Amino acid sequence: MEAISGAVRLDVAGTLASAAGGDEIAFARLVESHDAAMYRVCMAVGRDHGIASDAVQAAWTIAWRKLGSVRDPERLRAWLITVAVNETKSLLRSRRKRSLTEVSVDATSRPGGLDPAVGVSSIDLRDLLERLDPDDRALLAMRYVAGFNSTELARALGISPSGTRTRLERLVARLRQELSDG
Amino acid sequence: MDDDTRFERQLAEELDDMAGPGRGVDAMAMTRAASARPRGPAFRSIFSATRVVVVGAIAAVVATVLVIGGTPRPDQDLTPAAASASPSAPATVLSGLVTEVVEPGVLRIIRDDAGHDLDEGHPDWRYDLDDLVIGSDGSIWLATTLHGTDNRATTDDRSIWSLGRPGKVTIPQGVGDPVPLADGAILFVGDSPVRFDGSSFRPDGGPPAWPVLGGTLWVLKPGDLTGLGMDDVAGESPGDRVAVIWDGGSWIRLGEWGRVASSNGRKCQATDDGVACVDLVRSGRRFLRGTLINGVAAAPDGSIWAIAGQEETGDGGGLFRIAPP
């Protein structure tokens, strides 16, 4: 099993190196592997299909130019998602789009009552998340949708892992407080 | 499962739902689009109105420096002076500092005489202080980003610098949190430990434990902490490493360790509402009330130093010294 995972790592490193060198087939392989994850995080942050699509497109354009700066293949996924998230935030700022979004059918069809264990309505939580500052929503999306650990979050935000943990803990506590205040 | 964990789980589910099912994409079409626009969004966006203002401001600052030959601005990378073997401090760290009294016994540091201006005029480009480390010799080290530039994909602009010493040194990516070692160096604990000697970084693959000021630092697997009362490591994956410090009485995570400081029988803690201190007779006092504090550290002279978090608006932030009791 270890030999296989080692081979996979080599393959990823080879694909990354080829893509960085201008190999379009290798780059397309990266697109196939990472586009969906980038799009999902951008959707969670931008709350708009058009913004998420534009952000991911822009991120791939940046990746085409700057892929050579990613030296460690294990950091590629987090780097791509971070670039896409930053583009999402940039688009949100430039379009001055506030958190006015459609409510998805999924959201309305899900039970919206209080979670008996926590005492939080999922509709209230969704509403609160949609009203959040995009930077805060980006932090949450990178943590809970993309699954970034504190080191990856720290790299994405350019702050220390402890600073990242503190910022995340404060944000989650604030959300809980706002929901309990009703 | 406690309420915090349940809430986080619900939060994760809600965000996952907001992210939706993903999408299918024509990878070759995307590739062609990306490769056909080598100067795509980044080129376009740099000429947005906001960027023009920012770029113009930078150009003006640079031009001013060139014309008048003045002191280099702190947001420039300076060649670190005094590339000594270990981070050494000026004789008294307060000499050469421009400060103001913000409340009795508390100074805010405005700038030093080595080119670091913590009160930069542009609200988005001030020093954003993330970590504070005080060496055994009293040197004040600050890990910092230039606020407003740190949300781009590159993190090359994270730096460490010392009060009263010219220049700043770029922190390599992924090196994590700093902690002062007993031998005078600073250890950054991230993916793997890296030692900073005041001018350069080098890997430190030494034993899993290091003597630090006030305790012993251990870098362990989450599973190694079972039974040590560190129940907040549950979210760490088995492959991660956790930095914890034994302070002689209890285990504390490195990140939290930077939020407490003890000196002269006084123990202080960073809070969202200032620095909360208690002394040996348990009488409490809160400094800098209303200020979000990111970290505190004790200096050899008995003072407590604090760094404040900077808000996304550019408000807040700052470096403070609380006088000894």
HADDOCK unambig.tbl for C-alpha pairs under 7 A between the chains (distance, minus, plus):
assign (segid A and resid 24 and name CA) (segid B and resid 31 and name CA) 6.48 0.50 0.50
assign (segid A and resid 27 and name CA) (segid B and resid 31 and name CA) 6.54 0.50 0.50
assign (segid A and resid 28 and name CA) (segid B and resid 27 and name CA) 4.95 0.50 0.50
assign (segid A and resid 28 and name CA) (segid B and resid 28 and name CA) 5.39 0.50 0.50
assign (segid A and resid 28 and name CA) (segid B and resid 31 and name CA) 5.65 0.50 0.50
assign (segid A and resid 31 and name CA) (segid B and resid 27 and name CA) 5.49 0.50 0.50
assign (segid A and resid 32 and name CA) (segid B and resid 27 and name CA) 5.64 0.50 0.50
assign (segid A and resid 36 and name CA) (segid B and resid 22 and name CA) 5.10 0.50 0.50
assign (segid A and resid 36 and name CA) (segid B and resid 23 and name CA) 5.70 0.50 0.50
assign (segid A and resid 37 and name CA) (segid B and resid 22 and name CA) 6.98 0.50 0.50
assign (segid A and resid 39 and name CA) (segid B and resid 22 and name CA) 6.23 0.50 0.50
assign (segid A and resid 40 and name CA) (segid B and resid 19 and name CA) 4.57 0.50 0.50
assign (segid A and resid 40 and name CA) (segid B and resid 20 and name CA) 6.30 0.50 0.50
assign (segid A and resid 40 and name CA) (segid B and resid 22 and name CA) 5.27 0.50 0.50
assign (segid A and resid 41 and name CA) (segid B and resid 19 and name CA) 5.94 0.50 0.50
assign (segid A and resid 43 and name CA) (segid B and resid 18 and name CA) 6.96 0.50 0.50
assign (segid A and resid 43 and name CA) (segid B and resid 19 and name CA) 5.04 0.50 0.50
assign (segid A and resid 44 and name CA) (segid B and resid 15 and name CA) 6.31 0.50 0.50
assign (segid A and resid 44 and name CA) (segid B and resid 18 and name CA) 5.17 0.50 0.50
assign (segid A and resid 44 and name CA) (segid B and resid 19 and name CA) 4.39 0.50 0.50
assign (segid A and resid 58 and name CA) (segid B and resid 41 and name CA) 5.87 0.50 0.50
assign (segid A and resid 60 and name CA) (segid B and resid 34 and name CA) 5.82 0.50 0.50
assign (segid A and resid 61 and name CA) (segid B and resid 34 and name CA) 4.18 0.50 0.50
assign (segid A and resid 61 and name CA) (segid B and resid 35 and name CA) 6.70 0.50 0.50
assign (segid A and resid 61 and name CA) (segid B and resid 37 and name CA) 6.69 0.50 0.50
assign (segid A and resid 61 and name CA) (segid B and resid 38 and name CA) 6.81 0.50 0.50
assign (segid A and resid 61 and name CA) (segid B and resid 40 and name CA) 6.43 0.50 0.50
assign (segid A and resid 64 and name CA) (segid B and resid 34 and name CA) 6.26 0.50 0.50
assign (segid A and resid 64 and name CA) (segid B and resid 35 and name CA) 6.20 0.50 0.50
assign (segid A and resid 65 and name CA) (segid B and resid 38 and name CA) 6.48 0.50 0.50
assign (segid A and resid 79 and name CA) (segid B and resid 153 and name CA) 6.81 0.50 0.50
assign (segid A and resid 82 and name CA) (segid B and resid 153 and name CA) 5.96 0.50 0.50
assign (segid A and resid 83 and name CA) (segid B and resid 153 and name CA) 5.35 0.50 0.50
assign (segid A and resid 86 and name CA) (segid B and resid 151 and name CA) 6.98 0.50 0.50
assign (segid A and resid 86 and name CA) (segid B and resid 152 and name CA) 6.31 0.50 0.50
assign (segid A and resid 118 and name CA) (segid B and resid 3 and name CA) 6.03 0.50 0.50
assign (segid A and resid 118 and name CA) (segid B and resid 6 and name CA) 6.44 0.50 0.50
assign (segid A and resid 118 and name CA) (segid B and resid 7 and name CA) 6.26 0.50 0.50
assign (segid A and resid 126 and name CA) (segid B and resid 14 and name CA) 6.68 0.50 0.50
assign (segid A and resid 141 and name CA) (segid B and resid 15 and name CA) 6.59 0.50 0.50
assign (segid A and resid 144 and name CA) (segid B and resid 12 and name CA) 5.09 0.50 0.50
assign (segid A and resid 144 and name CA) (segid B and resid 15 and name CA) 6.97 0.50 0.50
assign (segid A and resid 145 and name CA) (segid B and resid 12 and name CA) 6.89 0.50 0.50
assign (segid A and resid 145 and name CA) (segid B and resid 15 and name CA) 6.47 0.50 0.50
assign (segid A and resid 145 and name CA) (segid B and resid 16 and name CA) 5.60 0.50 0.50
assign (segid A and resid 151 and name CA) (segid B and resid 174 and name CA) 6.98 0.50 0.50
assign (segid A and resid 155 and name CA) (segid B and resid 155 and name CA) 6.33 0.50 0.50
assign (segid A and resid 155 and name CA) (segid B and resid 174 and name CA) 6.67 0.50 0.50
assign (segid A and resid 156 and name CA) (segid B and resid 151 and name CA) 6.82 0.50 0.50
assign (segid A and resid 156 and name CA) (segid B and resid 153 and name CA) 6.18 0.50 0.50
assign (segid A and resid 157 and name CA) (segid B and resid 150 and name CA) 6.03 0.50 0.50
assign (segid A and resid 157 and name CA) (segid B and resid 151 and name CA) 5.15 0.50 0.50
assign (segid A and resid 158 and name CA) (segid B and resid 145 and name CA) 6.99 0.50 0.50
assign (segid A and resid 158 and name CA) (segid B and resid 150 and name CA) 4.91 0.50 0.50
assign (segid A and resid 158 and name CA) (segid B and resid 151 and name CA) 6.40 0.50 0.50
assign (segid A and resid 158 and name CA) (segid B and resid 155 and name CA) 5.10 0.50 0.50
assign (segid A and resid 158 and name CA) (segid B and resid 158 and name CA) 6.60 0.50 0.50
assign (segid A and resid 159 and name CA) (segid B and resid 130 and name CA) 6.42 0.50 0.50
assign (segid A and resid 160 and name CA) (segid B and resid 130 and name CA) 6.56 0.50 0.50
assign (segid A and resid 160 and name CA) (segid B and resid 176 and name CA) 5.78 0.50 0.50
assign (segid A and resid 160 and name CA) (segid B and resid 177 and name CA) 5.86 0.50 0.50
assign (segid A and resid 161 and name CA) (segid B and resid 176 and name CA) 6.04 0.50 0.50
assign (segid A and resid 161 and name CA) (segid B and resid 177 and name CA) 6.55 0.50 0.50
assign (segid A and resid 162 and name CA) (segid B and resid 177 and name CA) 6.77 0.50 0.50
assign (segid A and resid 162 and name CA) (segid B and resid 255 and name CA) 4.58 0.50 0.50
assign (segid A and resid 163 and name CA) (segid B and resid 130 and name CA) 6.44 0.50 0.50
